[in-house]
Amino acid sequence: MNVRFTDEETEQLRERARVEGRSMGEVTRTAVREYLQRQGHRDRVADVLAELAPRRRDLLRRLGEA
């Protein structure tokens, strides 16, 4: 897999890696892993809300008004 960054992104990544004492690859892998975890969490929340919404419509409406 190849990932291409702009010159500016590469420089920012290089600096971040230097500050953290890690390689650019490590910083990139951490960023991708955190992104995937966030997206997975959002997907799970959306699934739960889709399941609860029909049964708890009144409660969700009241929470939205609070």
N, C-alpha and C positions, 0 to 999 in steps of 0.2 A: 504494500500500500504506500502510496506517495501522497503527501499533503503539501500543497504549495501555499505559501504565505506571501503577502506583499512585503516589500523591503521594510516598511514601517512595522508591520506585525512581527517580522523576524527580529528586528532590533529590540522591540519591546519584550519579546520572548527571551531573547538572549540576556537582556538586563534582568528580567525577573529571575531567570535561572541563576545568574551570577549572585544576585542578592540572597537567594535562598540556598545557595551552595549546592545546587542540583544541576543535572544535565537538562538541556532543552527537551529531550525526549521524555524525561521523567515529568517535567512540568506539563508537557502536552498530554501525556497519558493520564495524569491526575485530572486535568481539565475535562478530558473526554469522559473519564469514569464518573466524575461528579455530575456532568451534564446528563449522562444516561441514568444515573440514580434519580436526579430531579424529575426527568421525564417519566420514569417508571412510577414515581410517587404520584405525579399529576394524573397519570393514567389510572392508577388505583383509586384515587380520590374521585375522579370522574365516574368510574364504574360504580362506586358505592353510592354516589349521589344519584346516578341514574336509577339504581335499585330502590333507594329510599324515597326519592321524590314523589312517585305516585302514592305511596302509603303515608307520607308525612308532609303533604302539600301545605296543610294549614300551619304546621309548626315552622316549616321553612319560610312561609310568608311572614309570620310573626317575627322570626329572627331577622329577616330582611328589613323589617320596619323598625327594629330596635336601634 
